[in-house]
Amino acid sequence: GRIRIVQKPVTVDKGRPKPSFRPLTAAEKVKLSGTVGMIEDDGLRAALERLGATILGQKKV
């Protein structure tokens, strides 16, 4: 067998579009802040708040 090398522009697969999430209600924001509020590490707390907002925003109404 032979190997054939072809030089051409790279194609970029756009993949699936990023899903959009609904905004959280005030009650959900308060609950989320209360859940992660006791975490002392600022970076970890912020990351968990973003994760929680994403998870809560995915739920269908």
mmCIF file as Biopython writes it, N, C-alpha, C and O atoms, coordinates in Angstrom:
data_model
#
loop_
_atom_site.group_PDB
_atom_site.id
_atom_site.type_symbol
_atom_site.label_atom_id
_atom_site.label_alt_id
_atom_site.label_comp_id
_atom_site.label_asym_id
_atom_site.label_entity_id
_atom_site.label_seq_id
_atom_site.pdbx_PDB_ins_code
_atom_site.Cartn_x
_atom_site.Cartn_y
_atom_site.Cartn_z
_atom_site.occupancy
_atom_site.B_iso_or_equiv
_atom_site.auth_seq_id
_atom_site.auth_asym_id
_atom_site.pdbx_PDB_model_num
ATOM 1   N N  . GLY A ? 1  ? 0.812   -1.184 0.000  1.0 0.0 1  A 1 
ATOM 2   C CA . GLY A ? 1  ? 0.000   0.000  0.000  1.0 0.0 1  A 1 
ATOM 3   C C  . GLY A ? 1  ? 0.858   1.252  0.000  1.0 0.0 1  A 1 
ATOM 4   O O  . GLY A ? 1  ? 1.996   1.257  0.471  1.0 0.0 1  A 1 
ATOM 5   N N  . ARG A ? 2  ? 0.300   2.270  -0.522 1.0 0.0 2  A 1 
ATOM 6   C CA . ARG A ? 2  ? 0.979   3.558  -0.597 1.0 0.0 2  A 1 
ATOM 7   C C  . ARG A ? 2  ? 0.281   4.571  0.297  1.0 0.0 2  A 1 
ATOM 8   O O  . ARG A ? 2  ? -0.931  4.514  0.502  1.0 0.0 2  A 1 
ATOM 9   N N  . ILE A ? 3  ? 1.054   5.477  0.812  1.0 0.0 3  A 1 
ATOM 10  C CA . ILE A ? 3  ? 0.510   6.584  1.593  1.0 0.0 3  A 1 
ATOM 11  C C  . ILE A ? 3  ? 0.509   7.815  0.699  1.0 0.0 3  A 1 
ATOM 12  O O  . ILE A ? 3  ? 1.519   8.158  0.085  1.0 0.0 3  A 1 
ATOM 13  N N  . ARG A ? 4  ? -0.633  8.465  0.641  1.0 0.0 4  A 1 
ATOM 14  C CA . ARG A ? 4  ? -0.745  9.659  -0.191 1.0 0.0 4  A 1 
ATOM 15  C C  . ARG A ? 4  ? -0.927  10.864 0.720  1.0 0.0 4  A 1 
ATOM 16  O O  . ARG A ? 4  ? -1.852  10.899 1.530  1.0 0.0 4  A 1 
ATOM 17  N N  . ILE A ? 5  ? -0.058  11.838 0.590  1.0 0.0 5  A 1 
ATOM 18  C CA . ILE A ? 5  ? -0.136  13.047 1.401  1.0 0.0 5  A 1 
ATOM 19  C C  . ILE A ? 5  ? -0.774  14.140 0.557  1.0 0.0 5  A 1 
ATOM 20  O O  . ILE A ? 5  ? -0.296  14.469 -0.528 1.0 0.0 5  A 1 
ATOM 21  N N  . VAL A ? 6  ? -1.872  14.701 1.081  1.0 0.0 6  A 1 
ATOM 22  C CA . VAL A ? 6  ? -2.585  15.763 0.379  1.0 0.0 6  A 1 
ATOM 23  C C  . VAL A ? 6  ? -2.557  17.000 1.260  1.0 0.0 6  A 1 
ATOM 24  O O  . VAL A ? 6  ? -2.916  16.942 2.437  1.0 0.0 6  A 1 
ATOM 25  N N  . GLN A ? 7  ? -2.131  18.116 0.688  1.0 0.0 7  A 1 
ATOM 26  C CA . GLN A ? 7  ? -2.071  19.359 1.446  1.0 0.0 7  A 1 
ATOM 27  C C  . GLN A ? 7  ? -3.247  20.231 1.017  1.0 0.0 7  A 1 
ATOM 28  O O  . GLN A ? 7  ? -3.369  20.600 -0.151 1.0 0.0 7  A 1 
ATOM 29  N N  . LYS A ? 8  ? -4.115  20.555 1.987  1.0 0.0 8  A 1 
ATOM 30  C CA . LYS A ? 8  ? -5.276  21.396 1.696  1.0 0.0 8  A 1 
ATOM 31  C C  . LYS A ? 8  ? -5.672  22.131 2.974  1.0 0.0 8  A 1 
ATOM 32  O O  . LYS A ? 8  ? -5.176  21.799 4.050  1.0 0.0 8  A 1 
ATOM 33  N N  . PRO A ? 9  ? -6.553  23.120 2.873  1.0 0.0 9  A 1 
ATOM 34  C CA . PRO A ? 9  ? -6.960  23.865 4.068  1.0 0.0 9  A 1 
ATOM 35  C C  . PRO A ? 9  ? -7.639  22.952 5.093  1.0 0.0 9  A 1 
ATOM 36  O O  . PRO A ? 9  ? -8.323  21.990 4.744  1.0 0.0 9  A 1 
ATOM 37  N N  . VAL A ? 10 ? -7.428  23.284 6.349  1.0 0.0 10 A 1 
ATOM 38  C CA . VAL A ? 10 ? -8.030  22.518 7.434  1.0 0.0 10 A 1 
ATOM 39  C C  . VAL A ? 10 ? -9.501  22.896 7.544  1.0 0.0 10 A 1 
ATOM 40  O O  . VAL A ? 10 ? -9.846  24.077 7.550  1.0 0.0 10 A 1 
ATOM 41  N N  . THR A ? 11 ? -10.359 21.897 7.631  1.0 0.0 11 A 1 
ATOM 42  C CA . THR A ? 11 ? -11.782 22.168 7.832  1.0 0.0 11 A 1 
ATOM 43  C C  . THR A ? 11 ? -12.090 22.070 9.317  1.0 0.0 11 A 1 
ATOM 44  O O  . THR A ? 11 ? -11.621 21.165 10.007 1.0 0.0 11 A 1 
ATOM 45  N N  . VAL A ? 12 ? -12.878 23.009 9.788  1.0 0.0 12 A 1 
ATOM 46  C CA . VAL A ? 12 ? -13.224 23.048 11.200 1.0 0.0 12 A 1 
ATOM 47  C C  . VAL A ? 12 ? -14.660 22.569 11.359 1.0 0.0 12 A 1 
ATOM 48  O O  . VAL A ? 12 ? -15.581 23.109 10.747 1.0 0.0 12 A 1 
ATOM 49  N N  . ASP A ? 13 ? -14.835 21.558 12.184 1.0 0.0 13 A 1 
ATOM 50  C CA . ASP A ? 13 ? -16.172 21.055 12.469 1.0 0.0 13 A 1 
ATOM 51  C C  . ASP A ? 13 ? -16.804 21.955 13.524 1.0 0.0 13 A 1 
ATOM 52  O O  . ASP A ? 13 ? -16.303 22.055 14.644 1.0 0.0 13 A 1 
ATOM 53  N N  . LYS A ? 14 ? -17.899 22.603 13.164 1.0 0.0 14 A 1 
ATOM 54  C CA . LYS A ? 14 ? -18.543 23.524 14.097 1.0 0.0 14 A 1 
ATOM 55  C C  . LYS A ? 14 ? -19.281 22.796 15.208 1.0 0.0 14 A 1 
ATOM 56  O O  . LYS A ? 14 ? -19.554 23.383 16.255 1.0 0.0 14 A 1 
ATOM 57  N N  . GLY A ? 15 ? -19.601 21.548 14.999 1.0 0.0 15 A 1 
ATOM 58  C CA . GLY A ? 15 ? -20.259 20.768 16.049 1.0 0.0 15 A 1 
ATOM 59  C C  . GLY A ? 15 ? -21.649 21.295 16.365 1.0 0.0 15 A 1 
ATOM 60  O O  . GLY A ? 15 ? -22.254 22.032 15.587 1.0 0.0 15 A 1 
ATOM 61  N N  . ARG A ? 16 ? -22.122 20.901 17.508 1.0 0.0 16 A 1 
ATOM 62  C CA . ARG A ? 16 ? -23.445 21.334 17.937 1.0 0.0 16 A 1 
ATOM 63  C C  . ARG A ? 16 ? -23.370 22.759 18.481 1.0 0.0 16 A 1 
ATOM 64  O O  . ARG A ? 16 ? -22.364 23.148 19.072 1.0 0.0 16 A 1 
ATOM 65  N N  . PRO A ? 17 ? -24.427 23.527 18.281 1.0 0.0 17 A 1 
ATOM 66  C CA . PRO A ? 17 ? -24.429 24.873 18.863 1.0 0.0 17 A 1 
ATOM 67  C C  . PRO A ? 17 ? -24.509 24.797 20.383 1.0 0.0 17 A 1 
ATOM 68  O O  . PRO A ? 17 ? -25.068 23.853 20.941 1.0 0.0 17 A 1 
ATOM 69  N N  . LYS A ? 18 ? -23.949 25.790 21.036 1.0 0.0 18 A 1 
ATOM 70  C CA . LYS A ? 18 ? -23.958 25.839 22.490 1.0 0.0 18 A 1 
ATOM 71  C C  . LYS A ? 18 ? -25.398 26.012 22.972 1.0 0.0 18 A 1 
ATOM 72  O O  . LYS A ? 18 ? -26.104 26.898 22.491 1.0 0.0 18 A 1 
ATOM 73  N N  . PRO A ? 19 ? -25.839 25.186 23.907 1.0 0.0 19 A 1 
ATOM 74  C CA . PRO A ? 19 ? -27.220 25.328 24.379 1.0 0.0 19 A 1 
ATOM 75  C C  . PRO A ? 19 ? -27.394 26.627 25.158 1.0 0.0 19 A 1 
ATOM 76  O O  . PRO A ? 19 ? -26.477 27.094 25.834 1.0 0.0 19 A 1 
ATOM 77  N N  . SER A ? 20 ? -28.589 27.197 25.048 1.0 0.0 20 A 1 
ATOM 78  C CA . SER A ? 20 ? -28.864 28.413 25.814 1.0 0.0 20 A 1 
ATOM 79  C C  . SER A ? 20 ? -29.646 28.024 27.067 1.0 0.0 20 A 1 
ATOM 80  O O  . SER A ? 20 ? -30.445 27.087 27.052 1.0 0.0 20 A 1 
ATOM 81  N N  . PHE A ? 21 ? -29.407 28.750 28.134 1.0 0.0 21 A 1 
ATOM 82  C CA . PHE A ? 21 ? -30.038 28.441 29.406 1.0 0.0 21 A 1 
ATOM 83  C C  . PHE A ? 21 ? -30.948 29.585 29.808 1.0 0.0 21 A 1 
ATOM 84  O O  . PHE A ? 21 ? -30.668 30.750 29.523 1.0 0.0 21 A 1 
ATOM 85  N N  . ARG A ? 22 ? -32.024 29.246 30.463 1.0 0.0 22 A 1 
ATOM 86  C CA . ARG A ? 22 ? -32.945 30.282 30.918 1.0 0.0 22 A 1 
ATOM 87  C C  . ARG A ? 22 ? -32.336 30.993 32.118 1.0 0.0 22 A 1 
ATOM 88  O O  . ARG A ? 22 ? -31.566 30.395 32.870 1.0 0.0 22 A 1 
ATOM 89  N N  . PRO A ? 23 ? -32.673 32.265 32.303 1.0 0.0 23 A 1 
ATOM 90  C CA . PRO A ? 23 ? -32.160 32.974 33.479 1.0 0.0 23 A 1 
ATOM 91  C C  . PRO A ? 23 ? -32.796 32.426 34.753 1.0 0.0 23 A 1 
ATOM 92  O O  . PRO A ? 23 ? -33.941 31.972 34.738 1.0 0.0 23 A 1 
ATOM 93  N N  . LEU A ? 24 ? -32.054 32.471 35.846 1.0 0.0 24 A 1 
ATOM 94  C CA . LEU A ? 24 ? -32.567 31.966 37.114 1.0 0.0 24 A 1 
ATOM 95  C C  . LEU A ? 24 ? -33.543 32.959 37.726 1.0 0.0 24 A 1 
ATOM 96  O O  . LEU A ? 24 ? -33.408 34.170 37.556 1.0 0.0 24 A 1 
ATOM 97  N N  . THR A ? 25 ? -34.512 32.432 38.430 1.0 0.0 25 A 1 
ATOM 98  C CA . THR A ? 25 ? -35.436 33.288 39.167 1.0 0.0 25 A 1 
ATOM 99  C C  . THR A ? 25 ? -34.723 33.799 40.414 1.0 0.0 25 A 1 
ATOM 100 O O  . THR A ? 25 ? -33.673 33.285 40.799 1.0 0.0 25 A 1 
ATOM 101 N N  . ALA A ? 26 ? -35.308 34.811 41.036 1.0 0.0 26 A 1 
ATOM 102 C CA . ALA A ? 26 ? -34.714 35.362 42.258 1.0 0.0 26 A 1 
ATOM 103 C C  . ALA A ? 26 ? -34.641 34.296 43.348 1.0 0.0 26 A 1 
ATOM 104 O O  . ALA A ? 26 ? -33.655 34.222 44.081 1.0 0.0 26 A 1 
ATOM 105 N N  . ALA A ? 27 ? -35.681 33.473 43.454 1.0 0.0 27 A 1 
ATOM 106 C CA . ALA A ? 27 ? -35.701 32.414 44.470 1.0 0.0 27 A 1 
ATOM 107 C C  . ALA A ? 27 ? -34.596 31.390 44.215 1.0 0.0 27 A 1 
ATOM 108 O O  . ALA A ? 27 ? -33.957 30.917 45.155 1.0 0.0 27 A 1 
ATOM 109 N N  . GLU A ? 28 ? -34.371 31.050 42.955 1.0 0.0 28 A 1 
ATOM 110 C CA . GLU A ? 28 ? -33.312 30.093 42.622 1.0 0.0 28 A 1 
ATOM 111 C C  . GLU A ? 28 ? -31.934 30.671 42.947 1.0 0.0 28 A 1 
ATOM 112 O O  . GLU A ? 28 ? -31.059 29.959 43.439 1.0 0.0 28 A 1 
ATOM 113 N N  . LYS A ? 29 ? -31.746 31.965 42.670 1.0 0.0 29 A 1 
ATOM 114 C CA . LYS A ? 29 ? -30.467 32.610 42.980 1.0 0.0 29 A 1 
ATOM 115 C C  . LYS A ? 29 ? -30.206 32.611 44.480 1.0 0.0 29 A 1 
ATOM 116 O O  . LYS A ? 29 ? -29.086 32.350 44.920 1.0 0.0 29 A 1 
ATOM 117 N N  . VAL A ? 30 ? -31.245 32.906 45.267 1.0 0.0 30 A 1 
ATOM 118 C CA . VAL A ? 30 ? -31.097 32.917 46.726 1.0 0.0 30 A 1 
ATOM 119 C C  . VAL A ? 30 ? -30.765 31.520 47.233 1.0 0.0 30 A 1 
ATOM 120 O O  . VAL A ? 30 ? -29.880 31.353 48.072 1.0 0.0 30 A 1 
ATOM 121 N N  . LYS A ? 31 ? -31.473 30.519 46.726 1.0 0.0 31 A 1 
ATOM 122 C CA . LYS A ? 31 ? -31.233 29.137 47.148 1.0 0.0 31 A 1 
ATOM 123 C C  . LYS A ? 31 ? -29.812 28.705 46.787 1.0 0.0 31 A 1 
ATOM 124 O O  . LYS A ? 31 ? -29.132 28.066 47.590 1.0 0.0 31 A 1 
ATOM 125 N N  . LEU A ? 32 ? -29.370 29.049 45.592 1.0 0.0 32 A 1 
ATOM 126 C CA . LEU A ? 32 ? -28.027 28.683 45.144 1.0 0.0 32 A 1 
ATOM 127 C C  . LEU A ? 32 ? -26.964 29.372 45.997 1.0 0.0 32 A 1 
ATOM 128 O O  . LEU A ? 32 ? -25.986 28.743 46.401 1.0 0.0 32 A 1 
ATOM 129 N N  . SER A ? 33 ? -27.153 30.649 46.269 1.0 0.0 33 A 1 
ATOM 130 C CA . SER A ? 33 ? -26.192 31.382 47.110 1.0 0.0 33 A 1 
ATOM 131 C C  . SER A ? 33 ? -26.130 30.794 48.511 1.0 0.0 33 A 1 
ATOM 132 O O  . SER A ? 33 ? -25.055 30.703 49.103 1.0 0.0 33 A 1 
ATOM 133 N N  . GLY A ? 34 ? -27.276 30.396 49.039 1.0 0.0 34 A 1 
ATOM 134 C CA . GLY A ? 34 ? -27.302 29.780 50.361 1.0 0.0 34 A 1 
ATOM 135 C C  . GLY A ? 34 ? -26.622 28.427 50.383 1.0 0.0 34 A 1 
ATOM 136 O O  . GLY A ? 34 ? -25.990 28.054 51.372 1.0 0.0 34 A 1 
ATOM 137 N N  . THR A ? 35 ? -26.753 27.701 49.299 1.0 0.0 35 A 1 
ATOM 138 C CA . THR A ? 35 ? -26.158 26.368 49.221 1.0 0.0 35 A 1 
ATOM 139 C C  . THR A ? 35 ? -24.635 26.436 49.215 1.0 0.0 35 A 1 
ATOM 140 O O  . THR A ? 35 ? -23.976 25.651 49.898 1.0 0.0 35 A 1 
ATOM 141 N N  . VAL A ? 36 ? -24.077 27.360 48.457 1.0 0.0 36 A 1 
ATOM 142 C CA . VAL A ? 36 ? -22.618 27.431 48.339 1.0 0.0 36 A 1 
ATOM 143 C C  . VAL A ? 36 ? -22.002 28.520 49.218 1.0 0.0 36 A 1 
ATOM 144 O O  . VAL A ? 36 ? -20.785 28.705 49.214 1.0 0.0 36 A 1 
ATOM 145 N N  . GLY A ? 37 ? -22.820 29.228 49.959 1.0 0.0 37 A 1 
ATOM 146 C CA . GLY A ? 37 ? -22.348 30.357 50.754 1.0 0.0 37 A 1 
ATOM 147 C C  . GLY A ? 37 ? -21.368 30.011 51.852 1.0 0.0 37 A 1 
ATOM 148 O O  . GLY A ? 37 ? -20.566 30.861 52.238 1.0 0.0 37 A 1 
ATOM 149 N N  . MET A ? 38 ? -21.401 28.812 52.363 1.0 0.0 38 A 1 
ATOM 150 C CA . MET A ? 38 ? -20.524 28.420 53.468 1.0 0.0 38 A 1 
ATOM 151 C C  . MET A ? 38 ? -19.128 27.996 52.999 1.0 0.0 38 A 1 
ATOM 152 O O  . MET A ? 38 ? -18.250 27.745 53.825 1.0 0.0 38 A 1 
ATOM 153 N N  . ILE A ? 39 ? -18.922 27.915 51.701 1.0 0.0 39 A 1 
ATOM 154 C CA . ILE A ? 39 ? -17.622 27.505 51.170 1.0 0.0 39 A 1 
ATOM 155 C C  . ILE A ? 39 ? -16.662 28.683 51.280 1.0 0.0 39 A 1 
ATOM 156 O O  . ILE A ? 39 ? -16.947 29.771 50.780 1.0 0.0 39 A 1 
ATOM 157 N N  . GLU A ? 40 ? -15.527 28.465 51.932 1.0 0.0 40 A 1 
ATOM 158 C CA . GLU A ? 40 ? -14.580 29.545 52.213 1.0 0.0 40 A 1 
ATOM 159 C C  . GLU A ? 40 ? -13.740 29.946 51.008 1.0 0.0 40 A 1 
ATOM 160 O O  . GLU A ? 40 ? -13.422 31.124 50.848 1.0 0.0 40 A 1 
ATOM 161 N N  . ASP A ? 41 ? -13.381 29.008 50.172 1.0 0.0 41 A 1 
ATOM 162 C CA . ASP A ? 41 ? -12.526 29.290 49.017 1.0 0.0 41 A 1 
ATOM 163 C C  . ASP A ? 41 ? -13.335 30.045 47.955 1.0 0.0 41 A 1 
ATOM 164 O O  . ASP A ? 41 ? -14.310 29.520 47.418 1.0 0.0 41 A 1 
ATOM 165 N N  . ASP A ? 42 ? -12.917 31.288 47.659 1.0 0.0 42 A 1 
ATOM 166 C CA . ASP A ? 42 ? -13.664 32.131 46.722 1.0 0.0 42 A 1 
ATOM 167 C C  . ASP A ? 42 ? -13.748 31.523 45.324 1.0 0.0 42 A 1 
ATOM 168 O O  . ASP A ? 42 ? -14.807 31.552 44.698 1.0 0.0 42 A 1 
ATOM 169 N N  . GLY A ? 43 ? -12.646 30.977 44.837 1.0 0.0 43 A 1 
ATOM 170 C CA . GLY A ? 43 ? -12.631 30.388 43.502 1.0 0.0 43 A 1 
ATOM 171 C C  . GLY A ? 43 ? -13.545 29.185 43.395 1.0 0.0 43 A 1 
ATOM 172 O O  . GLY A ? 43 ? -14.280 29.032 42.419 1.0 0.0 43 A 1 
ATOM 173 N N  . LEU A ? 44 ? -13.494 28.329 44.410 1.0 0.0 44 A 1 
ATOM 174 C CA . LEU A ? 44 ? -14.345 27.144 44.415 1.0 0.0 44 A 1 
ATOM 175 C C  . LEU A ? 44 ? -15.812 27.539 44.513 1.0 0.0 44 A 1 
ATOM 176 O O  . LEU A ? 44 ? -16.658 26.977 43.818 1.0 0.0 44 A 1 
ATOM 177 N N  . ARG A ? 45 ? -16.111 28.502 45.373 1.0 0.0 45 A 1 
ATOM 178 C CA . ARG A ? 45 ? -17.497 28.953 45.534 1.0 0.0 45 A 1 
ATOM 179 C C  . ARG A ? 45 ? -18.035 29.527 44.217 1.0 0.0 45 A 1 
ATOM 180 O O  . ARG A ? 45 ? -19.164 29.228 43.827 1.0 0.0 45 A 1 
ATOM 181 N N  . ALA A ? 46 ? -17.232 30.347 43.536 1.0 0.0 46 A 1 
ATOM 182 C CA . ALA A ? 46 ? -17.661 30.932 42.262 1.0 0.0 46 A 1 
ATOM 183 C C  . ALA A ? 46 ? -17.882 29.851 41.205 1.0 0.0 46 A 1 
ATOM 184 O O  . ALA A ? 46 ? -18.845 29.913 40.440 1.0 0.0 46 A 1 
ATOM 185 N N  . ALA A ? 47 ? -16.990 28.863 41.165 1.0 0.0 47 A 1 
ATOM 186 C CA . ALA A ? 47 ? -17.127 27.775 40.195 1.0 0.0 47 A 1 
ATOM 187 C C  . ALA A ? 47 ? -18.388 26.967 40.464 1.0 0.0 47 A 1 
ATOM 188 O O  . ALA A ? 47 ? -19.100 26.591 39.533 1.0 0.0 47 A 1 
ATOM 189 N N  . LEU A ? 48 ? -18.664 26.699 41.735 1.0 0.0 48 A 1 
ATOM 190 C CA . LEU A ? 48 ? -19.866 25.936 42.077 1.0 0.0 48 A 1 
ATOM 191 C C  . LEU A ? 48 ? -21.136 26.739 41.805 1.0 0.0 48 A 1 
ATOM 192 O O  . LEU A ? 48 ? -22.163 26.167 41.440 1.0 0.0 48 A 1 
ATOM 193 N N  . GLU A ? 49 ? -21.074 28.060 41.980 1.0 0.0 49 A 1 
ATOM 194 C CA . GLU A ? 49 ? -22.233 28.893 41.643 1.0 0.0 49 A 1 
ATOM 195 C C  . GLU A ? 49 ? -22.507 28.843 40.142 1.0 0.0 49 A 1 
ATOM 196 O O  . GLU A ? 49 ? -23.662 28.747 39.726 1.0 0.0 49 A 1 
ATOM 197 N N  . ARG A ? 50 ? -21.454 28.908 39.328 1.0 0.0 50 A 1 
ATOM 198 C CA . ARG A ? 50 ? -21.639 28.815 37.876 1.0 0.0 50 A 1 
ATOM 199 C C  . ARG A ? 50 ? -22.202 27.451 37.484 1.0 0.0 50 A 1 
ATOM 200 O O  . ARG A ? 50 ? -23.096 27.358 36.643 1.0 0.0 50 A 1 
ATOM 201 N N  . LEU A ? 51 ? -21.672 26.397 38.099 1.0 0.0 51 A 1 
ATOM 202 C CA . LEU A ? 51 ? -22.162 25.048 37.821 1.0 0.0 51 A 1 
ATOM 203 C C  . LEU A ? 51 ? -23.631 24.923 38.205 1.0 0.0 51 A 1 
ATOM 204 O O  . LEU A ? 51 ? -24.437 24.398 37.437 1.0 0.0 51 A 1 
ATOM 205 N N  . GLY A ? 52 ? -23.974 25.404 39.389 1.0 0.0 52 A 1 
ATOM 206 C CA . GLY A ? 52 ? -25.362 25.340 39.845 1.0 0.0 52 A 1 
ATOM 207 C C  . GLY A ? 52 ? -26.295 26.132 38.951 1.0 0.0 52 A 1 
ATOM 208 O O  . GLY A ? 52 ? -27.402 25.680 38.657 1.0 0.0 52 A 1 
ATOM 209 N N  . ALA A ? 53 ? -25.863 27.315 38.510 1.0 0.0 53 A 1 
ATOM 210 C CA . ALA A ? 53 ? -26.693 28.131 37.627 1.0 0.0 53 A 1 
ATOM 211 C C  . ALA A ? 53 ? -26.917 27.428 36.291 1.0 0.0 53 A 1 
ATOM 212 O O  . ALA A ? 53 ? -28.005 27.495 35.719 1.0 0.0 53 A 1 
ATOM 213 N N  . THR A ? 54 ? -25.885 26.758 35.803 1.0 0.0 54 A 1 
ATOM 214 C CA . THR A ? 54 ? -26.021 26.019 34.548 1.0 0.0 54 A 1 
ATOM 215 C C  . THR A ? 54 ? -26.993 24.860 34.707 1.0 0.0 54 A 1 
ATOM 216 O O  . THR A ? 54 ? -27.845 24.641 33.846 1.0 0.0 54 A 1 
ATOM 217 N N  . ILE A ? 55 ? -26.872 24.127 35.787 1.0 0.0 55 A 1 
ATOM 218 C CA . ILE A ? 55 ? -27.752 22.978 36.020 1.0 0.0 55 A 1 
ATOM 219 C C  . ILE A ? 55 ? -29.192 23.434 36.204 1.0 0.0 55 A 1 
ATOM 220 O O  . ILE A ? 55 ? -30.104 22.859 35.610 1.0 0.0 55 A 1 
ATOM 221 N N  . LEU A ? 56 ? -29.404 24.454 37.018 1.0 0.0 56 A 1 
ATOM 222 C CA . LEU A ? 56 ? -30.764 24.942 37.239 1.0 0.0 56 A 1 
ATOM 223 C C  . LEU A ? 56 ? -31.350 25.560 35.975 1.0 0.0 56 A 1 
ATOM 224 O O  . LEU A ? 56 ? -32.554 25.459 35.738 1.0 0.0 56 A 1 
ATOM 225 N N  . GLY A ? 57 ? -30.516 26.197 35.165 1.0 0.0 57 A 1 
ATOM 226 C CA . GLY A ? 57 ? -30.985 26.820 33.934 1.0 0.0 57 A 1 
ATOM 227 C C  . GLY A ? 57 ? -31.349 25.826 32.853 1.0 0.0 57 A 1 
ATOM 228 O O  . GLY A ? 57 ? -32.062 26.173 31.911 1.0 0.0 57 A 1 
ATOM 229 N N  . GLN A ? 58 ? -30.872 24.587 32.969 1.0 0.0 58 A 1 
ATOM 230 C CA . GLN A ? 58 ? -31.179 23.556 31.978 1.0 0.0 58 A 1 
ATOM 231 C C  . GLN A ? 58 ? -32.572 22.986 32.151 1.0 0.0 58 A 1 
ATOM 232 O O  . GLN A ? 58 ? -33.178 22.523 31.185 1.0 0.0 58 A 1 
ATOM 233 N N  . LYS A ? 59 ? -33.078 23.014 33.355 1.0 0.0 59 A 1 
ATOM 234 C CA . LYS A ? 59 ? -34.359 22.374 33.630 1.0 0.0 59 A 1 
ATOM 235 C C  . LYS A ? 59 ? -35.476 23.034 32.841 1.0 0.0 59 A 1 
ATOM 236 O O  . LYS A ? 59 ? -35.532 24.258 32.724 1.0 0.0 59 A 1 
ATOM 237 N N  . LYS A ? 60 ? -36.342 22.229 32.314 1.0 0.0 60 A 1 
ATOM 238 C CA . LYS A ? 60 ? -37.500 22.729 31.576 1.0 0.0 60 A 1 
ATOM 239 C C  . LYS A ? 60 ? -38.522 23.275 32.560 1.0 0.0 60 A 1 
ATOM 240 O O  . LYS A ? 60 ? -38.709 22.742 33.654 1.0 0.0 60 A 1 
ATOM 241 N N  . VAL A ? 61 ? -39.166 24.331 32.150 1.0 0.0 61 A 1 
ATOM 242 C CA . VAL A ? 61 ? -40.176 24.940 33.029 1.0 0.0 61 A 1 
ATOM 243 C C  . VAL A ? 61 ? -41.507 24.281 32.797 1.0 0.0 61 A 1 
ATOM 244 O O  . VAL A ? 61 ? -42.495 24.644 33.436 1.0 0.0 61 A 1 
#
